[in-house]
């Protein structure tokens, strides 16, 4: 197994532990905003979507002519991930503003 | 070189740190809004850094995609009702999973058209992203449809369901193994994995009842994170791996809390076909045979006026009746009379983790008045009135002592230990578990029949 891959696995395992530590401290009152907020964070896939949609030099010949499948898939992925990111952070913000102190 | 190899990775590290800090600030309602903003800045940094890659040549599709997705996301976030939050989170989970599936697939096509050899490891990660992302996508759509009422909440069961699902799961794994073996020649296997994974997601959620959707959306939340992490392995990108793991961990914690609150194991939720909305009343205890005490709202005034502490126990029935604003009115009137008012929130009081707290926050109930199960249970002994509004199974004392009861062992709010219990209920129909509630027949329990909002409105009028 190469060293780069091993480092990725290290990062993965350690991040899970960090996640457990941080999130067990979130009180039940805030579990819904936690869910919508973490939803927005899982929209980080947008990074991969941007890379895919940005490639233009690749074309595959298909029945419908030359098509850049990577960019098309990336485009749809950007839409999905942006809904997640923008919608997730905005709705979380909207909810958190409702929580008021006595 | 500097941008590609130092600046961008450092920017990803900064965004990962901001995500963790943001989640940390979610540990208190006071700091939570800042936490959300911190995480959003982290996301912005990750996006800008990615656009600096020299491989990103064309911005047309990127800008179009961001505008379309951003507009949809912003519209939904602004207009969604707080009662509809569970289905919104469900569908957002689905988009997250779908995005991971698409990105992994896109990377596969980039690699094969670039004539690059695909390492076994990369192909495995592509397969996993597609499987987990696909299950999350269609599974979330089903969860959304059930919560939104597009699909009936009742479990859809058929003979041999477990076997069919097992075959589908084994199918996705087998196809992935085959794809790894042929590497760049996997052009046939990738679409096949996508199709089977999408069917599997659908099949996986249809047998789960509407009442169990809180568990399902928590689990799919976790899946959407794990799918993002898997995509991180495809792209060798630490930002995706770290953020995905954080979300994966969060979803698992919430799933666990929901299961504990319902006294079920995750396996029981996923495979038992339990929790349809239209459950028949349980056998054994004949409903409405035993005498209950029933008052009109005006009969309760003296009891309220002599109370020192009132604990309100809201259930989803309160939200359905849209009674939360009136309940807050009642709370203010009682507080003006010097009565201490607290809310007791059961972990499964709403339709998703923490849902009831958001519904009450929307009605301007301050969060200092909201108490969870462990905090409030010792207080019922000193409570004069427990006011149960639209909750049923979570206050059934049978869970404590009746080993024959289906809810035996479920954590409940010990309202029966307070001096007087008022139960606001439409009729004597049992709750979703289909069992009679012995609380209603206790000497210290008084039933207030009728629509929850009407009853609370009358209480407010009488106490004014």
Contacts between the chains, C-beta under 8 A, distances in Angstrom:
chain1	res1	chain2	res2	distance
A	4	B	236	6.9
A	5	B	121	6.0
A	8	B	232	7.5
A	8	B	233	6.1
A	8	B	236	6.6
A	8	B	238	7.1
A	8	B	241	6.1
A	11	B	238	5.5
A	11	B	241	5.3
A	11	B	242	6.3
A	12	B	229	6.2
A	12	B	232	7.8
A	12	B	233	7.7
A	12	B	241	5.1
A	12	B	245	5.7
A	15	B	16	7.9
A	15	B	241	6.5
A	15	B	242	4.4
A	15	B	245	3.7
A	15	B	246	6.2
A	16	B	245	4.6
A	16	B	248	6.7
A	16	B	249	5.2
A	18	B	20	6.1
A	18	B	245	7.8
A	18	B	246	7.0
A	18	B	249	8.0
A	19	B	23	7.9
A	19	B	245	5.6
A	19	B	246	4.2
A	19	B	247	7.6
A	19	B	248	6.9
A	19	B	249	2.9
A	19	B	250	6.2
A	20	B	249	4.9
A	20	B	253	6.8
A	22	B	20	6.2
A	22	B	23	4.8
A	22	B	24	5.3
A	22	B	27	8.0
A	22	B	246	7.4
A	23	B	23	6.4
A	23	B	246	7.6
A	23	B	249	6.0
A	23	B	250	4.6
A	23	B	253	5.3
A	24	B	253	6.3
A	25	B	24	7.4
A	25	B	27	4.4
A	26	B	23	7.4
A	26	B	26	5.0
A	26	B	27	5.6
A	27	B	27	6.9
A	27	B	28	7.4
A	27	B	29	7.9
A	27	B	372	7.7
A	28	B	257	7.5
A	28	B	345	7.1
A	28	B	347	6.5
A	28	B	353	7.3
A	28	B	354	5.8
A	28	B	357	7.1
A	28	B	372	4.8
A	29	B	29	6.5
A	29	B	345	7.7
A	29	B	354	6.3
A	29	B	357	4.5
A	29	B	367	5.6
A	29	B	370	5.7
A	29	B	372	7.6
A	30	B	26	5.7
A	30	B	27	8.0
A	30	B	29	6.4
A	30	B	32	5.8
A	30	B	354	6.2
A	30	B	357	7.5
A	31	B	254	6.2
A	31	B	257	7.6
A	31	B	352	7.8
A	31	B	353	3.7
A	31	B	354	3.0
A	31	B	357	7.6
A	32	B	85	6.0
A	32	B	89	7.8
A	32	B	350	7.9
A	32	B	352	6.0
A	32	B	353	6.4
A	32	B	354	4.0
A	32	B	355	5.5
A	32	B	357	6.9
A	32	B	358	4.7
A	33	B	26	6.9
A	33	B	32	6.5
A	33	B	36	7.3
A	33	B	354	7.4
A	33	B	358	7.4
A	34	B	23	7.7
A	34	B	26	5.7
A	34	B	250	6.4
A	34	B	254	7.5
A	34	B	353	7.7
A	34	B	354	7.2
A	35	B	89	5.3
A	35	B	217	7.7
A	35	B	218	7.3
A	35	B	221	5.7
A	35	B	250	7.6
A	35	B	251	7.9
A	35	B	254	6.6
A	35	B	352	6.7
A	35	B	353	6.4
A	35	B	354	7.6
A	36	B	85	7.3
A	36	B	88	7.7
A	36	B	89	5.6
A	36	B	92	7.3
A	37	B	22	7.4
A	37	B	23	7.6
A	37	B	26	6.7
A	37	B	35	7.7
A	37	B	36	5.6
A	37	B	39	6.3
A	38	B	23	7.4
A	38	B	221	6.7
A	38	B	225	7.0
A	38	B	246	6.9
A	38	B	247	4.5
A	38	B	250	4.6
A	38	B	251	7.3
A	39	B	89	6.1
A	39	B	92	4.8
A	39	B	93	6.3
A	39	B	96	6.5
A	39	B	221	6.7
A	39	B	224	7.1
A	39	B	247	7.6
A	40	B	39	7.0
A	40	B	40	7.3
A	40	B	43	7.0
A	41	B	19	5.4
A	41	B	22	7.9
A	41	B	23	7.9
A	41	B	39	6.0
A	41	B	43	7.3
A	41	B	225	7.9
A	41	B	243	5.1
A	41	B	246	6.4
A	41	B	247	5.6
A	42	B	93	7.8
A	42	B	96	4.4
A	42	B	221	7.9
A	42	B	224	4.7
A	42	B	225	4.9
A	42	B	227	7.9
A	42	B	228	5.0
A	42	B	243	6.8
A	42	B	244	6.5
A	42	B	247	4.3
A	43	B	43	7.1
A	43	B	95	7.9
A	43	B	96	6.0
A	43	B	99	7.2
A	44	B	43	7.0
A	44	B	46	6.3
A	44	B	228	5.8
A	44	B	239	6.0
A	44	B	240	5.5
A	44	B	243	4.1
A	44	B	244	7.0
A	45	B	96	6.7
A	45	B	99	4.3
A	45	B	100	5.0
A	45	B	103	5.6
A	45	B	227	7.8
A	45	B	228	4.9
A	45	B	231	5.6
A	45	B	240	6.6
A	46	B	43	7.8
A	46	B	46	7.8
A	46	B	47	6.3
A	46	B	50	7.9
A	46	B	99	7.2
A	47	B	12	7.9
A	47	B	46	5.6
A	47	B	47	7.2
A	47	B	50	4.8
A	47	B	235	7.7
A	47	B	237	6.4
A	47	B	239	5.9
A	47	B	240	6.2
A	48	B	100	7.9
A	48	B	103	3.7
A	48	B	104	7.9
A	48	B	106	7.7
A	48	B	107	7.1
A	48	B	231	5.5
A	48	B	234	7.5
A	48	B	235	5.2
A	48	B	237	7.0
A	48	B	240	6.6
A	49	B	65	7.4
A	49	B	99	6.0
A	49	B	102	7.1
A	49	B	103	5.4
A	49	B	106	7.8
A	50	B	47	6.9
A	50	B	50	4.7
A	50	B	51	6.4
A	50	B	56	6.6
A	50	B	62	5.8
A	51	B	50	6.4
A	51	B	53	6.5
A	51	B	55	6.5
A	51	B	56	6.5
A	51	B	235	7.1
A	52	B	102	7.9
A	52	B	103	6.0
A	52	B	106	3.8
A	52	B	107	6.7
A	52	B	110	6.8
A	53	B	58	7.9
A	53	B	61	4.3
A	53	B	62	5.2
A	53	B	65	6.2
A	54	B	51	7.9
A	54	B	53	7.3
A	54	B	55	6.4
A	54	B	56	3.2
A	54	B	57	5.9
A	54	B	58	6.0
A	54	B	59	7.3
A	54	B	61	7.8
A	54	B	62	6.1
A	55	B	55	6.5
A	55	B	56	7.7
A	55	B	57	7.0
A	55	B	58	7.8
A	55	B	110	6.2
A	56	B	57	5.1
A	56	B	58	4.2
A	57	B	57	7.1
A	58	B	109	7.8
A	58	B	110	6.3
A	58	B	113	4.6
A	58	B	114	6.6
A	59	B	113	7.6
A	60	B	109	7.1
A	60	B	113	5.7
A	69	B	106	7.2
A	69	B	109	4.5
A	69	B	113	7.9
A	70	B	106	4.6
A	70	B	107	7.6
A	70	B	109	4.9
A	70	B	110	4.4
A	70	B	113	7.2
A	71	B	58	7.4
A	71	B	61	5.7
A	71	B	106	7.9
A	73	B	102	4.8
A	73	B	103	7.5
A	73	B	105	5.5
A	73	B	106	3.8
A	73	B	109	7.1
A	74	B	61	6.9
A	74	B	65	7.9
A	74	B	102	7.3
A	74	B	103	7.1
A	74	B	106	5.0
A	75	B	61	4.3
A	75	B	64	7.1
A	75	B	65	5.0
A	76	B	65	7.7
A	76	B	102	5.6
A	77	B	65	7.9
A	77	B	98	7.7
A	77	B	99	4.6
A	77	B	102	3.8
A	77	B	103	5.0
A	77	B	106	6.7
A	78	B	61	7.3
A	78	B	62	6.4
A	78	B	65	3.0
A	78	B	66	6.2
A	78	B	69	6.2
A	79	B	65	5.0
A	79	B	68	5.1
A	79	B	69	4.1
A	79	B	72	7.5
A	80	B	69	6.8
A	80	B	95	4.2
A	80	B	96	7.4
A	80	B	98	4.9
A	80	B	99	4.0
A	80	B	102	6.9
A	81	B	69	6.9
A	81	B	95	7.2
A	81	B	96	7.2
A	81	B	99	4.1
A	82	B	65	6.5
A	82	B	66	5.2
A	82	B	68	7.5
A	82	B	69	2.7
A	82	B	70	5.2
A	82	B	73	6.2
A	83	B	69	4.7
A	83	B	70	7.9
A	83	B	72	5.0
A	83	B	73	4.2
A	83	B	76	7.4
A	83	B	92	7.0
A	83	B	95	5.1
A	84	B	73	7.0
A	84	B	92	5.4
A	84	B	95	5.0
A	84	B	96	5.0
A	84	B	99	6.9
A	85	B	43	5.7
A	85	B	69	7.9
A	85	B	73	7.0
A	86	B	69	6.8
A	86	B	70	4.6
A	86	B	73	3.5
A	86	B	74	5.5
A	86	B	77	7.2
A	87	B	72	7.3
A	87	B	73	3.1
A	87	B	74	6.9
A	87	B	76	5.1
A	87	B	77	4.6
A	87	B	88	7.8
A	87	B	92	6.1
A	88	B	73	7.4
A	88	B	77	7.7
A	88	B	92	6.0
A	89	B	36	6.3
A	89	B	39	7.1
A	89	B	40	4.4
A	89	B	43	7.2
A	90	B	73	6.9
A	90	B	74	5.9
A	90	B	77	3.6
A	90	B	78	7.0
A	91	B	76	7.4
A	91	B	77	3.9
A	91	B	80	6.5
A	91	B	85	7.8
A	91	B	88	6.9
A	92	B	36	4.8
A	93	B	33	6.5
A	93	B	36	5.4
A	93	B	37	7.4
A	94	B	77	6.5
A	94	B	78	7.4
A	95	B	82	7.5
A	95	B	85	7.7
A	95	B	358	5.5
A	95	B	361	7.4
A	96	B	29	7.4
A	96	B	32	4.9
A	96	B	33	4.4
A	96	B	36	5.9
A	97	B	33	6.3
A	98	B	358	7.1
A	98	B	361	4.2
A	98	B	362	5.2
A	98	B	364	8.0
A	99	B	29	4.3
A	99	B	32	7.1
A	99	B	361	4.8
A	99	B	367	5.0
A	100	B	361	7.1
A	100	B	364	6.7
A	100	B	366	5.3
A	100	B	367	6.9
A	101	B	29	7.5
A	101	B	30	7.1
A	101	B	366	5.9
A	101	B	367	7.0
A	101	B	368	6.5
A	102	B	366	4.2
A	102	B	368	4.8
A	102	B	369	7.2
